[in-house]
């Protein structure tokens, strides 16, 4: 016998009721804030205008548990229920929110919107605990509002094995955006996305220069065009981990070369932080060690050396020694 119209409406109401009950448990309960059967009934009527019998609450919770939802119950005179397992625990959400709020590649509004979405993943009572007090001195946020779409397109191209085309920006003395490469598009076979120094970087084969280069993602003008042309295959000997370490601070206008450093023993930690644990070191003059690292001999690298106030010295290659000295003289106005 076909189901009556009223029966169909009732069936849909039951499905909605189960979903609403799950959402009520998700939003209003946790281990420290369980809800009794009557409290759940009141919430269902207040928020969804659905009246429930006490036994209906119990039966629906049992159905949710059979479906794999982890709901715990405090057995008492009035049973109290709470959602036991969530996609993210509170400490995990705190870490994620800290990362979002401190991120430099997102705009202020993007950080705020994403934080608000993360907060919805816990109960209302725990939401207040997610108010973070993280302060990042001097944090400059990106102005590129398309960053999510740019990252998404790059990932899509990598997964599809396709080349991408995009314009790349710089800034002039008036803080105005200008296009690099005379406004011509860069055609790149994308290899990987790297998170380094609070920024996203694209690593790929730059076809115009026939070389592997890095590009800061927040300086890509707009969402890249995914081309139909197949990407250049990643070389068999290409090691993304080693490349990331060698391209010091991802400065993409110079090629990495072997650079010999003589350092005071006390700066070992700083050298390891910059170049990794697998660098080879040997004793040098008293209280010093020597190491050879792969680095781009460029202003960011010289700035890293300078911060050690003479406790790190460049001894080879000679062009790096001379360039560092010339930069120092230029800074002093000599």
Buried (B, 14 or more C-beta within 10 A) or exposed (E): EEEEEEEEEEEEEEEEBBEBBBBBBBBBBBEEEBBBBEBBBEBBEEEBEBEBEBEBBBEBBEEBEEEEBEBBBEEEEEBBBBBBEBEEEBEBBBEBBBBBBBBBBBBEEBBEEBBEEBBEBBBBEBBEEBEEEEEEEEEEBBEBEBBBEBBEBBEBBBEEEBBBBBBBBEEEEEEEEEEBEEEEBBBBBBBBBBEBEBBBBBBBBBBEEEEBBBBBBBBBBEBBBBBEEEBBEBEEEBEEEBBBBBBBBBBBEBBBBEBBBBBBEEBEEBBBEBBBEEBEBEEBEEEBBBBBBBBBBBBBBBEBBBEBEEBBBBBBBEEBBEBBEEBEEEEEEE
